[in-house]
């Protein structure tokens, strides 16, 4: 923008989202940045929860009973600890720190997330991020699928005190082997004090979640737990005044709005209503080996569940 011969540039930060915090029981804290009243999505990312960190006492663990999903892909990424994933496809997969579990719900899938039996004996720390990626309208009803990618298979870039692990999509000239159904990027960036990381403007929508430490952009400071949404078309320099852990994410804007109710996402309200009815009536595919499930919200339950 040019005013009286002076070129004026809009600041790179468009908005800041302060997540709401909840307790899922047993002191297990989550911060939910997306969706929010201020911003429903960033690119295809429609849900972002930071879970923990929590120290699980011996004999205790995470127990998320089977629950349904449609119209999205869930991505679980841990900083610490381990979770055992089971789904209605018959998948049984431990999720360990740095690995990627990408579960495509499509027309419908159910899954559970629990602390493995062997870790319940000793206890330990658990923390990480769960995000949901909305599927395009033409792929909302594809067959469900599951893919696991070990941490060692993900590209890692290091420069000037910044270390970036590319979880999915393309960024900084690298591409993750994790298969996605839309053009996006999702990365885990660890910055040492004084480190600087350039956030390119190549993707239409972008955001940075401050998972730990503090982020600075053009002198403005953003503490742990905030989601910083960047202005389209403008590069941004991310700086760390102290050690920081950042989640970088974004992509093209979606092909229309999405409805979200509980764990169900769709461009069609009718599809969500159908999925609600199917789960309540027991018509959803079930998780082999599981004997319980989370009731549809509104049905009686005494156990707090995630998400």
C-alpha positions as CSV (number, residue, x, y, z in Angstrom):
1,X,0.0,0.0,0.0
2,X,1.3,3.4,-0.9
3,X,0.3,6.6,1.0
4,X,1.7,10.0,-0.1
5,X,4.7,8.3,-1.7
6,X,5.4,6.1,1.3
7,X,5.2,2.3,1.0
8,X,3.3,1.0,4.0
9,X,3.3,-2.7,4.7
10,X,0.7,-4.4,6.8
11,X,2.1,-6.2,9.9
12,X,2.5,-10.0,9.2
13,X,0.2,-11.1,12.1
14,X,-3.5,-11.1,11.2
15,X,-4.9,-12.3,14.5
16,X,-4.0,-14.1,17.7
17,X,-6.2,-16.9,19.1
18,X,-5.9,-17.7,22.8
19,X,-7.1,-21.3,23.3
20,X,-9.7,-22.3,25.8
21,X,-8.4,-24.8,28.4
22,X,-10.2,-27.9,29.7
23,X,-9.6,-30.8,32.0
24,X,-10.5,-34.2,30.7
25,X,-10.2,-35.8,34.1
26,X,-7.4,-36.8,36.3
27,X,-5.6,-33.5,35.7
28,X,-5.2,-34.1,32.0
29,X,-5.2,-30.6,30.5
30,X,-5.9,-29.7,26.8
31,X,-5.7,-26.3,25.0
32,X,-8.0,-26.1,22.1
33,X,-7.0,-23.4,19.5
34,X,-9.2,-24.5,16.6
35,X,-12.0,-24.2,16.0
36,X,-12.6,-20.9,17.8
37,X,-15.1,-18.1,17.7
38,X,-12.6,-15.9,15.9
39,X,-11.3,-18.4,13.4
40,X,-12.8,-21.7,12.3
41,X,-10.0,-23.0,10.1
42,X,-6.5,-22.4,8.8
43,X,-6.3,-23.9,5.4
44,X,-7.7,-27.4,5.8
45,X,-6.8,-27.5,9.6
46,X,-10.1,-27.5,11.4
47,X,-9.1,-28.7,14.9
48,X,-6.0,-28.2,17.0
49,X,-5.6,-29.5,20.6
50,X,-2.5,-29.4,22.7
51,X,-2.6,-32.3,25.2
52,X,-0.5,-32.2,28.4
53,X,2.2,-32.2,29.4
54,X,1.0,-34.4,32.2
55,X,2.8,-36.9,34.4
56,X,0.8,-40.1,34.6
57,X,1.2,-41.8,37.9
58,X,1.9,-45.6,38.0
59,X,-1.3,-47.4,37.5
60,X,-2.9,-44.5,35.7
61,X,-3.2,-43.8,32.0
62,X,-5.1,-42.1,29.1
63,X,-8.3,-44.0,28.2
64,X,-10.2,-42.5,25.2
65,X,-12.9,-45.0,24.4
66,X,-14.0,-45.7,20.8
67,X,-15.6,-42.7,19.2
68,X,-16.6,-41.9,15.5
69,X,-15.2,-39.6,12.8
70,X,-16.4,-38.6,9.3
71,X,-15.1,-36.1,6.7
72,X,-11.6,-35.5,8.1
73,X,-8.2,-37.0,8.8
74,X,-6.9,-37.1,12.4
75,X,-3.2,-36.6,12.9
76,X,-1.7,-37.5,16.3
77,X,1.9,-36.2,17.0
78,X,3.6,-36.7,20.4
79,X,6.4,-34.8,22.0
80,X,6.7,-37.3,24.9
81,X,5.2,-40.6,25.9
82,X,3.2,-43.2,23.9
83,X,-0.4,-43.9,23.0
84,X,-1.9,-47.1,21.6
85,X,-4.2,-46.5,18.7
86,X,-6.9,-49.0,17.7
87,X,-9.5,-48.5,14.9
88,X,-12.4,-50.1,13.2
89,X,-10.1,-51.2,10.3
90,X,-8.4,-53.5,12.7
91,X,-5.3,-51.3,13.1
92,X,-3.3,-51.6,16.3
93,X,-0.5,-49.1,16.3
94,X,1.6,-47.6,19.1
95,X,2.2,-43.9,18.6
96,X,5.6,-42.8,19.9
97,X,7.2,-39.4,20.1
98,X,8.0,-37.9,16.6
99,X,6.1,-40.4,14.6
100,X,2.9,-39.6,12.6
101,X,-0.4,-41.4,12.7
102,X,-2.6,-40.2,9.9
103,X,-6.1,-41.6,10.0
104,X,-8.5,-40.8,7.2
105,X,-12.0,-41.1,8.4
106,X,-13.8,-40.5,5.0
107,X,-17.3,-42.0,5.1
108,X,-16.8,-43.2,8.7
109,X,-14.3,-44.7,11.1
110,X,-14.1,-45.3,14.9
111,X,-11.0,-45.5,17.0
112,X,-9.7,-45.6,20.6
113,X,-6.6,-44.1,22.2
114,X,-5.2,-45.6,25.4
115,X,-2.0,-45.7,27.4
116,X,-0.3,-49.1,26.6
117,X,-0.5,-51.7,29.5
118,X,3.2,-51.8,29.9
119,X,3.4,-48.1,30.5
120,X,0.6,-48.1,33.1
121,X,2.9,-49.9,35.5
122,X,5.7,-47.3,35.5
123,X,3.8,-44.2,34.6
124,X,5.5,-41.4,32.7
125,X,5.1,-38.1,30.9
126,X,2.6,-37.5,28.0
127,X,2.3,-34.5,25.7
128,X,1.6,-33.7,22.1
129,X,-0.7,-32.3,19.5
130,X,-3.8,-33.6,17.8
131,X,-5.1,-31.9,14.7
132,X,-7.9,-32.6,12.2
133,X,-7.5,-32.0,8.5
134,X,-10.8,-31.5,6.7
135,X,-11.3,-33.4,3.5
136,X,-12.4,-31.8,0.2
137,X,-16.0,-32.1,-0.8
138,X,-15.2,-34.7,-3.4
139,X,-13.3,-36.8,-0.9
140,X,-15.4,-36.5,2.2
141,X,-16.9,-40.0,1.6
142,X,-13.9,-41.9,0.5
143,X,-13.1,-45.2,2.1
144,X,-11.4,-44.9,5.5
145,X,-7.7,-45.5,5.8
146,X,-4.8,-45.5,8.2
147,X,-1.1,-44.8,7.7
148,X,1.8,-44.7,10.2
149,X,5.1,-43.0,9.5
150,X,8.1,-43.5,11.9
151,X,10.0,-40.4,13.1
152,X,13.2,-41.5,11.3
153,X,11.4,-41.2,7.9
154,X,10.5,-37.5,8.3
155,X,12.8,-34.8,6.7
156,X,14.7,-32.7,9.2
157,X,16.2,-29.3,8.4
158,X,18.7,-27.5,10.7
159,X,20.0,-23.9,10.3
160,X,21.2,-21.3,12.7
161,X,19.7,-22.8,15.9
162,X,16.4,-23.8,14.3
163,X,15.6,-27.5,13.8
164,X,12.4,-28.2,11.7
165,X,10.9,-31.7,11.4
166,X,8.5,-31.7,8.4
167,X,5.5,-33.8,9.5
168,X,3.4,-33.5,6.4
169,X,3.2,-31.6,3.1
170,X,5.9,-29.4,1.6
171,X,8.0,-26.6,3.2
172,X,11.6,-25.2,2.7
173,X,12.1,-27.2,-0.4
174,X,11.4,-30.6,1.3
175,X,8.4,-32.9,1.2
176,X,7.3,-35.3,3.8
177,X,6.6,-38.9,2.9
178,X,3.3,-38.7,4.7
179,X,0.5,-38.9,2.1
180,X,-2.0,-36.1,2.3
181,X,-5.1,-35.4,0.2
182,X,-4.6,-31.7,-0.2
183,X,-1.6,-29.3,-0.6
184,X,-0.6,-28.3,2.9
185,X,2.3,-28.1,5.4
186,X,2.6,-29.1,9.0
187,X,6.0,-29.0,10.8
188,X,7.5,-29.2,14.3
189,X,10.1,-26.4,14.8
190,X,12.5,-26.3,17.8
191,X,14.3,-22.9,18.1
192,X,17.2,-22.1,20.4
193,X,17.4,-18.7,22.1
194,X,18.2,-16.1,19.4
195,X,17.3,-18.4,16.5
196,X,15.4,-16.9,13.5
197,X,13.2,-18.8,11.1
198,X,11.7,-17.4,7.9
199,X,8.1,-18.3,7.3
200,X,7.5,-18.2,3.5
201,X,4.3,-16.8,2.0
202,X,3.9,-19.5,-0.6
203,X,0.8,-21.0,1.1
204,X,-2.4,-19.1,1.1
205,X,-3.2,-19.5,4.8
206,X,-0.6,-20.0,7.6
207,X,-0.4,-20.1,11.4
208,X,2.1,-20.8,14.1
209,X,1.1,-22.5,17.4
210,X,3.4,-21.8,20.3
211,X,3.7,-25.2,22.0
212,X,6.4,-24.2,24.4
213,X,8.5,-21.1,25.2
214,X,7.9,-17.7,23.5
215,X,7.7,-16.4,19.9
216,X,8.5,-13.0,18.6
217,X,7.5,-11.5,15.3
218,X,8.7,-8.0,14.4
219,X,9.1,-7.1,18.1
220,X,5.7,-8.4,19.2
221,X,5.8,-11.3,21.7
222,X,3.5,-14.3,21.8
223,X,3.6,-16.7,24.8
224,X,3.1,-20.4,25.1
225,X,-0.3,-21.6,24.1
226,X,-1.2,-19.0,21.5
227,X,-2.1,-19.6,17.9
228,X,-0.7,-16.8,15.7
229,X,-2.5,-16.5,12.3
230,X,-0.3,-14.8,9.7
231,X,-1.6,-12.4,7.0
232,X,-1.8,-14.0,3.5
233,X,0.9,-13.1,1.0
234,X,3.4,-11.8,3.5
235,X,6.6,-13.6,4.7
236,X,7.2,-13.5,8.4
237,X,10.4,-13.8,10.5
238,X,9.9,-16.0,13.5
239,X,12.3,-15.3,16.4
240,X,12.9,-17.1,19.7
241,X,13.9,-14.9,22.6
242,X,14.0,-18.1,24.7
243,X,13.9,-21.8,23.8
244,X,10.7,-22.4,21.8
245,X,8.7,-25.2,20.3
246,X,6.5,-24.1,17.4
247,X,4.0,-26.0,15.2
248,X,3.9,-24.5,11.7
249,X,0.7,-25.2,9.7
250,X,-1.3,-24.1,6.7
251,X,-2.4,-24.6,3.2
252,X,-5.0,-23.5,0.6
253,X,-8.4,-22.3,1.9
254,X,-11.1,-24.9,1.8
255,X,-13.6,-25.3,-1.0
256,X,-16.4,-24.0,1.2
257,X,-17.4,-23.9,4.8
258,X,-17.4,-26.9,7.1
259,X,-19.9,-27.9,9.8
260,X,-18.4,-29.5,12.9
261,X,-20.3,-31.3,15.6
262,X,-18.5,-33.3,18.3
263,X,-16.1,-35.5,16.3
264,X,-17.9,-35.2,13.0
265,X,-17.0,-32.8,10.2
266,X,-18.8,-32.3,6.8
267,X,-19.8,-29.8,4.2
268,X,-23.3,-31.2,4.6
269,X,-25.5,-30.9,7.8
270,X,-27.4,-33.9,6.6
271,X,-24.3,-36.1,6.6
272,X,-23.6,-35.1,10.2
273,X,-27.1,-35.9,11.2
274,X,-26.9,-39.3,9.5
275,X,-23.6,-40.0,11.3
276,X,-25.1,-39.0,14.6
277,X,-28.0,-41.4,14.0
278,X,-25.7,-44.2,12.9
279,X,-23.4,-43.9,16.0
280,X,-26.4,-43.7,18.4
281,X,-28.0,-46.8,16.8
282,X,-24.8,-48.8,16.7
283,X,-24.5,-48.9,12.9
284,X,-21.0,-47.4,12.8
285,X,-18.0,-49.8,12.3
286,X,-16.7,-50.9,15.7
287,X,-13.2,-51.3,17.0
288,X,-12.1,-54.9,17.3
289,X,-11.2,-55.9,20.9
290,X,-13.0,-52.9,22.4
291,X,-16.2,-53.6,24.5
292,X,-17.2,-50.0,25.3
293,X,-17.6,-46.7,23.5
294,X,-18.3,-43.0,24.1
295,X,-22.0,-42.3,23.9
296,X,-23.4,-39.7,21.6
297,X,-23.3,-36.3,23.5
298,X,-26.5,-36.0,25.4
299,X,-26.6,-39.7,26.3
300,X,-25.7,-40.6,29.8
301,X,-22.0,-40.9,30.6
302,X,-19.9,-40.3,33.7
303,X,-16.5,-40.4,32.1
304,X,-14.8,-37.3,30.6
305,X,-13.6,-38.1,27.2
306,X,-11.3,-36.6,24.5
307,X,-11.7,-34.8,22.3
